[in-house]
Amino acid sequence: MTDWTSGYVADIGYTYGYYPELNPQRLKLAFLNSGLSVPSSGSACELGFGQGLSANLHAAASVTQWSGTDFNPSQAGFAQELASVADSDAKLYDQAFSEFCGRSDLPDFDFIGLHGIWSWISEENRTVIVDFIRRKLKVGGVLYISYNTLPGWAPFAPIRHLLTEHAEIIGSEGHGIVSRIDGALLFAEKLLATNPSYALANPQIGERIKKIKGQNRHYLAHEYFNRDWHPMHFSTMAEWLSSAKLDYACSAHYLDHLDAINLFPEQQAFLKEIPDPMFRETVRDFMVNQQFRRDYWVKGVRKLSSLEQTEALRKLQVILMTNPADIPLQVTGSCREASLSAAVYEPIFNVLADYKPRSIGQIEQAVQEKRISLQQILQAALVLTGTNHLAMVQDDLVISQVKRKTDKLNVHLLNKARSSGDINFLASPVIGGGVNVSRIDQLFLLALKQGKSSTAEWARFAWDLLSMQGQKLLKEGKPLEGMEDNLVELEDQAASFATKQLPILKALQIV
């Protein structure tokens, strides 16, 4: 009997995660900061899309034509349901990579994305994917790829092997993957309690196991318990992609662009002495003990002159996605936590606090009396985008074209929130992608759509749905007992939502 899973976990669904790095709209600032020409994004593809939430949010919220595949038919079915509801014309399949990548009806792509899947597939499948990228990615096209990285994963690799061995040999097949994961983690804890020399040489392992125990079992199944699991050095990834004619562009993780919070001064000086940019990346991974890379690669790097770069940056439009009062003036990198200058950030917040799109150039003009330079604004934009408080804005014409699709998809997702908290994202036509909205806030939005205007009505609407299903709110980690306590908490949350989140969701044209 053929194993259609190819060793990949298939008896438990993947999480309903959304990954903004898969949004072609988001790469603009990273490319411009690196002095690179921003490519077009008329067609895009996601390989291994999981539940398909990212692909569908991006397909509904943009004019980009999306295609993709995920071998799991139940996940592909859910993804196709969302595409049908939004009427986005996304072409999403349940084919294995070898089958999908051999299709003759696929267009050439401006953007191809793989989130995480590279680390969990066989060498045969990696070969298929690289050949697909070589053939189907346009000249000037971008590959987004994220993967588990060495040296950061090296100490944990033996424990991961032990967990999967226990799940396969000791775990009971009839009890399912969740039971086997729990059994493997319990076994690892008991092993570490005997103080093996391995744990003494790697003292961080105990804390890592404790952290894993608290994580979603669906996530753990796909992260650790596949047959294939291949953390990779950056240089090895470069070797794989060289045959597809790809050059490294820059990190898709915006905080990586800020050396000051990731590298000590002596490390920065050491890296500057390395002439080869690719080897420099490999060395940098050792300095930060990199565990997970999120990178953009491009087929044909085109560098901008300093004038072209500056002009393009000034034209770039952004929008604030968080109430300024809730944005901490601190950021954490690999080596330290840094305080952000209130003298720089507060004037920028004042410009953006009405949640209207502004270009970088407009921000520069508005804060010029504060003697805030373009470089300081650029650094602030990188920090705020990297911490998901800021996003790039699409053209007005595109926004008007896709609004109908995002409305359809969002109504469908809001109705799903009535019975489940699995999906915590809605589609914004303004930014061309997803926005985090909690289940409770989605219920408030649903109440608003049904004509309920007061926060008390929103709270009551949410409570009626929750109580009907035997559900209660948690406060400080404990369930609230009784209708009165739950309603008081919901009314507090509704009042906060009305003053803080709702104006932002209106600006993002989600409401």
N, C-alpha and C positions, 0 to 999 in steps of 0.2 A: 504493500500500500504506500502511495506517494505521500510524503509529509509536506503539505502545501505551506506549512509555516516556516520551513527552512530554519528551524531552531529558534524562531522568534516567539515570544510569549503571545498566545492568541486566545487563551481561555479567560482572560480578564481584559476589559476595555481600557484604553488609554485615557488619561485625564482630559478634561475639556479646557485645556490651556490655550492662551492666546500669546503669540510671540511677535511683538512689534517689529523686531529686526527683519521679519519676512515681508514687511511693507516696503515696496520700492520707494514710496514717498519719503520714507525716513532716512534713506541713505544720502540725501542731498547735503545736509550739513556736514556729515562725516567726510564726504568726498571734497567738498569745498575747503574744509579745514585742512585737508591733506594736500591742497593745491591741485586737485584732479577735476577734470571735466565731468559734469553730471550727465549720465546717460539717459536715454529715453526709456519708457517702460510701457510700451503698447501691448506686450504679451508677456505672460509670466507663468511659471510652473513650480509647483511644490511636490517634491518627491518624499513619500512617507508622511502624509498630512495628518495622521492620527484620526481624531474625530472631525477634522476638517474645519474647525472654528476659524483659524487664521485665514485659510484660503477663502472661506465664504465671507468673512468680514471685509477682506480686501477686495474680493470680486464685487460685492454689493456696493462698496463705498468708493469705487474708482471706475474709470473707463478702461482699465486694463483687462484684457481677456485672459482669464486664468484657466489652466489645466493642471491636472495632478493625479496621483494615484496613491492608494494605500491598500496593501494586500488583504487587510482584514475586511470581509464583506459587511459585517455589521457596522463598522466605523464608516466605510464608504457609503453604506445606505443612509446613515444619518447625515453625512456630508451632502449627499445628493438631495436629501429632503430640504436642507437649508437652501441649496442652490435653486431648487424648484420654487420654494416659497418666495425668495427674493427676485426671481425671474432674472438672475444675473448671467445666465448662459455659461456658467462655469462648467467645464468638462472634467468631471471627477470620476475616477474609475477604481475598481477593486482588483487591479491587475498586479502581478508580481513585476519587479523592476525589469526583468528580461523581456516580458511580454509588452509592458507599456512602452519601454524605450525603443522597441522595434516597430511601433505603430507608424504607418505611412501617412496618417491624416493629421499629424501634429504640426503646428507652425514652428518656425524658428523663433527663439525666445530672446527677449531683452533681459530677462531676469529669471534665474533658476535658484530655488531655495531648498535647503535641507537642514532641518533643525534636529540635531542630536543623532539622527538615524545612522549616520556614518559609523559611529562607534559600535553599533549593535548588529552589523551585517557582515556577511562573509566576504572574503577576498574576491570571490567570483562576482558577487553583486557590486562591489566597489569598482571592479573592472568594467562592468556593464554601465554604471553611472558615469564614469569618466569618459567612456566612449560616447555616451549620449550627450554629455556636455560639449565634447569636441565637435560633434556633428550639429547640434541643435542650438547652441548658444551663439547669438549673432556677434559679429565683430563689434567691439565696444560694449558687449553685454556683461552683466554682473552675475557672479555666483555668490550667494550667501551660504555659508556652511559653518555649523557649530559642531564641536566634537570634544569628547573627553581627552585631556591633554596630559602628556608627560612633561616634566617630572612630577607634577602635583598628585597624580593618581598612583605613583609607584608604591608608596608605603601601604596603600589599601588593597592593592591587587591580590595579595595572598588571602586576605580575609574575604574578599569577594569570591575568590575561588572556593574557599571553604564553605561559604554560605550556599553557593549553587550546588556543590557536591552534597551537602547535607540535604538540601531540598530534593535532590534527585535520588539519593541512595536511601536516606532515612525517612524522609517525608512520605506521607501516604498519598498516592496519586488520587485516591477516591475522595480525599478531603479538599482538593482544589489548591490553587496556588497561594491563596491568602493564608491558609492554615500552614502550608509548607514554609512560607516566609516567616510567620510567627515562630514556628519551631526552629528554623535556622537561626533566627536572631537570639532566641532563648539559649540555644546551644552555644553560640558565640559568647554570650555573656558568661555562661558557666565556664567556658574555656578560659576566658580572660581572668576570671576569679582565681584560677590556679597559678597566676603570675608566670605565664610562659615567657621564655627569653625573647621571643618575637615582640611581645607587648612591652617588655622592658626597654627594648631597643627602639620601639615606636610608641611612645607614651600617649600620642594623640589618638590612638585607635579606640581606646575605651570611650572617649567623648564622642567619637564619630559614630560608634554603635548606638549610644544613647540618643543622638540626634536622629539617626535613621529610624529608631523605634517609634518616634513621634510623627513620621512622615506618612503620607497617603500610600496605602498598600498598592493601589493601581499604579502609582508612579514608581514605587520600588520594584514591582514586578518587571516593568519595562526597562528600568535603569540598571538593575543588577542581575536579573535572573534569566536573561537570554543565553542561548548557547554561545553566541559570538559576543565578545566584549573586548574592544581593542583601543585602549587609550593610545595616543599617537603624538610623537614629537612634531613640532611645526615643520621642521626640515623634511620629515617623512611625508607630511601632507603636501609640501611643495613638490616633492618628487612625483607623487601620484598625479598632481594636477598639471605638471609640466607638459605631458603629452597632449593635453587639451589646449595648450598655448595660453595658459592663464598666468597672470602676474598678480602678486599680492598687492592689494590696494591700501587697505587700512582696516582697523578694528571696527566692528559693528557695535561694540560695547563702548558707548561714548566716554565713560570715565577712564577708559584705557588711554585716551588721547591726552590726559593730564598727568604728565610725568611727576609733577610736584607732590601728588598724593599717592603715587605708586612706587616711586624710587627715591632712595636717599641721594643726597648730592653727589657722594662719591660714586654711586652706581650710575647716575646720569653721566658723569664725566667718563667713567669706564666705557659705557656704551658708545659715546661719541667718538672714541678712538677706534671703533670697529668699522672699517670702510664698507664691508658688504652688508647691505640692508637685510638680506634674508638671514644671514648668520646672526645679525644683531637681534632679530626677533627671537631666535632660538635661545640666545644668551639671556635676553630679557625674561623669558619664561622661567629660567632657573632663578633669576633674582626675585621674582614675585611668587615662585612655586605654583605656576599656573596649573589649574585643574580643568578649566573649561574655556575654550576659545570660541569667539563669535567673530567671524572674519568675512570681509568682502574681498573677492578676487575679480579681476576683470580681464576680458580678452582684448588686450590692446590698451595699455595705460596711455592716457593723453593728459599731459601736464599743462596747467594754465600758467600764463605769466602772472606776475604779482598784481598787475593792473586788472587783468581779467578776473583773477580770484577775488579781489576787493570789490569790483563792480558786481559780480555775481552774488557775493555775500550780502551786499547792501540791498539787493533786490529780493532776497529770500524772505518769505513771509512766515511768521510764527504766531502761535496763540497760546496763552496760558491756560492750563487745564486743572489747576489747583488753586483754591483760595490762598492768597499770599500769607494770610495769618497762619496757615497750616503747613507752610514750607519751612523746614528747619534751616537755619543758616549754618549748617554743618554738612560735610560730605566725607564719606569714608572710602579710602582707597586701600591698596594692598599693604602699604607700610604705615599709614597714619590716618588719623581723623583730622580734618582741617576745618577751621572756622571761615565762613564766607564773609566778606567785608560788607557790612550793612551800608556803608557809604556808596558802594557800587550796586548792590542788589536792591535796596529799597527804592531808589529812583527808577530802576527798571521795572520793579513791581508796580510802582505808581502809574507808569505808562501803560502797562498791560492789564491793570486791575479791572478794567471794564469788559475784559474778555473779548475784545475785538481784535481781529488780525492786524498785525503791524509788520512792516518790513524791518529788517535789521537797520537799514538806513534811516527809517522814521524814528526808531528807538534812539539811534545815534544823535539825531537832531534834537530830540526831546530832552536828552540828558546832557547836552554839550555844556550847559552852564555849570554842571556839576563836575566838569573836567574828567568825564568818563570816556576812555578811548574806545575805538572800534575793537581793539584786541581784548579789552576787558569785557565788552559786550559779547564777543565771540566766546570767550571762556565761560561766561555766565550761561550762554545758550547751550554750550556743551554739557555743563553741570546739570542744568535744569532738564535737558532732554534725557541725559543719562539717568536721572532720578525720576523720570516720567511725569514731570511737572509742565513740560513744554512740548509742543509738537509743530511740525511743518504744516503749512496750510496749502490746500489745492487752489487752482484758479476758480474764479466765480462761475465760469461757464461749466466747468466740470462738476462743481458742487450742485448746480441746478439740474444737471443731467442725471446725477446718481441719487438724488434725494428720494425719488419714488422707490428705488430698490432698497435703500436703507430703512425707509419707513416700513415696508413690508416685512423685512427681516426682523426689525426690532419689535414689531407687534407680535410676531411669532415667538421670539425669545422671551418677551414679557409674559406671555401666556404660559410658557414653560416654567417660569419662576413661581407660578401659583402652586406647583407641586414639588419643585426641586430647586436646590441651590447649586446645582452642578455648574451652571453657566453664569459667570459674573462679568460678562462683557456685552456691550451693545455697539452698533456700527455708527460712526460719524462720517457724514459726507464731507465735512470740513477738512478733516485730517486724512481721509482716505483709509481709515482703519478702525481698530477697536478701542473702546474706552472702558475702564474698569467701573462697573456699577454693581454694588452688592445686591443680594437677593431682596433684602428688605427695601432698599431704595427702588428696585424694580417694581415691587408691589405698590409703593407710593406712586410711581409713574403710571402704573396701570389704573390705580384709583383716579388719578388726575385725568387720564384719557376717558374714563367712564363718567366724567362730569362732576366728580367730588372735589370741591374747591378748598375746604378747610383741612388743616393738619389733623384735627380731631377725626374727621371723616377718613382720612388716609390711614390713620392708626387703627381705626375700627375695621376698615376694609382688610388690612393686613392681618389683624387678630382673628377675624372671622375665618380666614383661609387657614391660618396656622392651627387654630384650636380645633377646627373640623378634622384635621389630620393628626391630632394628638401631639402637636409640636409646641415648644415653648422657646422663649428667648433665653440666651445665656448672658449673664452679667458677671464679670470678674470670674469667668470660668464655671459658674454655677447656674443651673436652670432656675428661672423665676417661677414661683408657684402662684397659682391663682390668676384670674382674669384681671383683677385690679392692678396688680404689680406689672403684669405684662403690658397692659394698656398704658400705664404711666410711662414705662420705658419706651414704648412705641411712639407715644406723643412727643417725648423728648427727642427721639431720633427724627421724627417727622419735622419738628420745628427746626432742627439743625439742617436737615436736608433742604427745607424751603429757603433758608437764608444762604447756605453755602454751596451745595451741590447743584440745585435746580438752575440757578443763573448760568452756571458753566454748561450744563447739558443743553440749555436753550441756545447758548452761543455756538455750541458744537452741532446744533441742529438735530439733536437726538430727540428733543421735545418739540 
